[in-house]
Protein backbone atom coordinates (compact mmCIF):
# COMPACT_ATOMS: atom_id res chain seq x y z
CA UNK A 1 0.00 0.00 0.00
CA UNK A 2 1.27 3.45 -0.85
CA UNK A 3 2.09 5.46 2.25
CA UNK A 4 0.59 8.91 2.70
CA UNK A 5 3.80 10.78 1.83
CA UNK A 6 4.07 8.98 -1.51
CA UNK A 7 0.48 9.93 -2.35
CA UNK A 8 1.22 13.52 -1.44
CA UNK A 9 4.33 13.55 -3.65
CA UNK A 10 2.42 12.14 -6.63
CA UNK A 11 -0.39 14.67 -6.24
CA UNK A 12 2.09 17.54 -5.83
CA UNK A 13 3.90 16.40 -8.94
CA UNK A 14 0.68 16.28 -10.93
CA UNK A 15 -0.33 19.74 -9.72
CA UNK A 16 2.09 21.30 -12.21
CA UNK A 17 0.24 22.04 -15.49
CA UNK A 18 3.27 21.32 -17.67
CA UNK A 19 3.69 17.91 -16.03
CA UNK A 20 0.06 17.09 -16.68
CA UNK A 21 0.58 18.13 -20.27
CA UNK A 22 3.61 15.82 -20.50
CA UNK A 23 1.52 12.96 -19.09
CA UNK A 24 -1.15 13.53 -21.75
CA UNK A 25 1.49 13.79 -24.49
CA UNK A 26 3.02 10.48 -23.40
CA UNK A 27 -0.39 8.81 -23.21
CA UNK A 28 -0.50 8.88 -27.02
CA UNK A 29 2.83 7.10 -27.60
CA UNK A 30 6.47 7.13 -26.57
CA UNK A 31 8.25 10.37 -27.41
CA UNK A 32 11.74 11.81 -27.44
CA UNK A 33 12.55 14.96 -25.49
CA UNK A 34 12.58 17.00 -28.71
CA UNK A 35 9.12 15.66 -29.66
CA UNK A 36 7.80 16.52 -26.19
CA UNK A 37 9.25 20.03 -26.44
CA UNK A 38 7.70 20.51 -29.88
CA UNK A 39 4.26 19.56 -28.56
CA UNK A 40 4.66 21.70 -25.45
CA UNK A 41 5.70 24.68 -27.60
CA UNK A 42 2.19 24.63 -29.07
CA UNK A 43 0.76 25.58 -25.64
CA UNK A 44 3.68 27.21 -23.85
CA UNK A 45 6.09 29.64 -25.46
CA UNK A 46 9.86 29.19 -25.23
CA UNK A 47 9.90 25.80 -23.52
CA UNK A 48 13.50 25.13 -22.52
CA UNK A 49 15.18 21.74 -22.78
CA UNK A 50 16.49 21.87 -19.21
CA UNK A 51 13.03 22.68 -17.86
CA UNK A 52 11.46 19.73 -19.68
CA UNK A 53 14.24 17.42 -18.46
CA UNK A 54 13.55 18.60 -14.90
CA UNK A 55 9.86 17.71 -15.22
CA UNK A 56 10.61 14.37 -16.90
CA UNK A 57 13.05 13.51 -14.12
CA UNK A 58 10.47 14.28 -11.45
CA UNK A 59 7.87 12.12 -13.23
CA UNK A 60 10.43 9.35 -13.69
CA UNK A 61 11.56 9.45 -10.05
CA UNK A 62 7.95 8.93 -8.98
CA UNK A 63 7.75 5.99 -11.40
CA UNK A 64 4.94 7.57 -13.42
CA UNK A 65 6.97 7.37 -16.63
CA UNK A 66 9.81 5.23 -17.89
CA UNK A 67 12.67 6.05 -20.21
CA UNK A 68 14.71 4.13 -22.76
CA UNK A 69 17.87 5.12 -24.57
CA UNK A 70 18.19 4.30 -28.26
CA UNK A 71 21.60 5.48 -29.40
CA UNK A 72 21.74 9.20 -28.65
CA UNK A 73 17.98 9.53 -28.25
CA UNK A 74 16.15 9.12 -24.95
CA UNK A 75 12.48 8.25 -25.29
CA UNK A 76 9.83 8.43 -22.60
CA UNK A 77 6.47 6.74 -22.14
CA UNK A 78 3.94 6.18 -19.39
CA UNK A 79 4.82 3.34 -17.07
CA UNK A 80 1.13 2.42 -17.06
CA UNK A 81 -2.18 4.03 -17.91
CA UNK A 82 -3.06 4.16 -14.21
CA UNK A 83 -2.13 7.83 -14.05
CA UNK A 84 -4.54 8.58 -16.92
CA UNK A 85 -7.23 6.61 -15.07
CA UNK A 86 -6.52 8.72 -11.98
CA UNK A 87 -6.86 11.95 -13.95
CA UNK A 88 -10.14 10.75 -15.47
CA UNK A 89 -11.40 9.86 -11.98
CA UNK A 90 -10.47 13.34 -10.75
CA UNK A 91 -12.39 14.83 -13.67
CA UNK A 92 -15.47 12.77 -12.78
CA UNK A 93 -15.24 13.78 -9.13
CA UNK A 94 -14.93 17.41 -10.17
CA UNK A 95 -18.08 17.13 -12.31
CA UNK A 96 -20.00 15.58 -9.42
CA UNK A 97 -18.88 18.28 -7.03
CA UNK A 98 -20.01 21.02 -9.40
CA UNK A 99 -23.46 19.43 -9.55
CA UNK A 100 -23.91 19.50 -5.79
C-alpha positions as CSV (number, residue, x, y, z in Angstrom):
1,X,0.0,0.0,0.0
2,X,1.3,3.5,-0.9
3,X,2.1,5.5,2.2
4,X,0.6,8.9,2.7
5,X,3.8,10.8,1.8
6,X,4.1,9.0,-1.5
7,X,0.5,9.9,-2.3
8,X,1.2,13.5,-1.4
9,X,4.3,13.5,-3.7
10,X,2.4,12.1,-6.6
11,X,-0.4,14.7,-6.2
12,X,2.1,17.5,-5.8
13,X,3.9,16.4,-8.9
14,X,0.7,16.3,-10.9
15,X,-0.3,19.7,-9.7
16,X,2.1,21.3,-12.2
17,X,0.2,22.0,-15.5
18,X,3.3,21.3,-17.7
19,X,3.7,17.9,-16.0
20,X,0.1,17.1,-16.7
21,X,0.6,18.1,-20.3
22,X,3.6,15.8,-20.5
23,X,1.5,13.0,-19.1
24,X,-1.2,13.5,-21.7
25,X,1.5,13.8,-24.5
26,X,3.0,10.5,-23.4
27,X,-0.4,8.8,-23.2
28,X,-0.5,8.9,-27.0
29,X,2.8,7.1,-27.6
30,X,6.5,7.1,-26.6
31,X,8.3,10.4,-27.4
32,X,11.7,11.8,-27.4
33,X,12.5,15.0,-25.5
34,X,12.6,17.0,-28.7
35,X,9.1,15.7,-29.7
36,X,7.8,16.5,-26.2
37,X,9.3,20.0,-26.4
38,X,7.7,20.5,-29.9
39,X,4.3,19.6,-28.6
40,X,4.7,21.7,-25.4
41,X,5.7,24.7,-27.6
42,X,2.2,24.6,-29.1
43,X,0.8,25.6,-25.6
44,X,3.7,27.2,-23.9
45,X,6.1,29.6,-25.5
46,X,9.9,29.2,-25.2
47,X,9.9,25.8,-23.5
48,X,13.5,25.1,-22.5
49,X,15.2,21.7,-22.8
50,X,16.5,21.9,-19.2
51,X,13.0,22.7,-17.9
52,X,11.5,19.7,-19.7
53,X,14.2,17.4,-18.5
54,X,13.6,18.6,-14.9
55,X,9.9,17.7,-15.2
56,X,10.6,14.4,-16.9
57,X,13.1,13.5,-14.1
58,X,10.5,14.3,-11.5
59,X,7.9,12.1,-13.2
60,X,10.4,9.3,-13.7
61,X,11.6,9.4,-10.1
62,X,8.0,8.9,-9.0
63,X,7.7,6.0,-11.4
64,X,4.9,7.6,-13.4
65,X,7.0,7.4,-16.6
66,X,9.8,5.2,-17.9
67,X,12.7,6.0,-20.2
68,X,14.7,4.1,-22.8
69,X,17.9,5.1,-24.6
70,X,18.2,4.3,-28.3
71,X,21.6,5.5,-29.4
72,X,21.7,9.2,-28.7
73,X,18.0,9.5,-28.2
74,X,16.2,9.1,-25.0
75,X,12.5,8.2,-25.3
76,X,9.8,8.4,-22.6
77,X,6.5,6.7,-22.1
78,X,3.9,6.2,-19.4
79,X,4.8,3.3,-17.1
80,X,1.1,2.4,-17.1
81,X,-2.2,4.0,-17.9
82,X,-3.1,4.2,-14.2
83,X,-2.1,7.8,-14.1
84,X,-4.5,8.6,-16.9
85,X,-7.2,6.6,-15.1
86,X,-6.5,8.7,-12.0
87,X,-6.9,11.9,-13.9
88,X,-10.1,10.8,-15.5
89,X,-11.4,9.9,-12.0
90,X,-10.5,13.3,-10.7
91,X,-12.4,14.8,-13.7
92,X,-15.5,12.8,-12.8
93,X,-15.2,13.8,-9.1
94,X,-14.9,17.4,-10.2
95,X,-18.1,17.1,-12.3
96,X,-20.0,15.6,-9.4
97,X,-18.9,18.3,-7.0
98,X,-20.0,21.0,-9.4
99,X,-23.5,19.4,-9.5
100,X,-23.9,19.5,-5.8
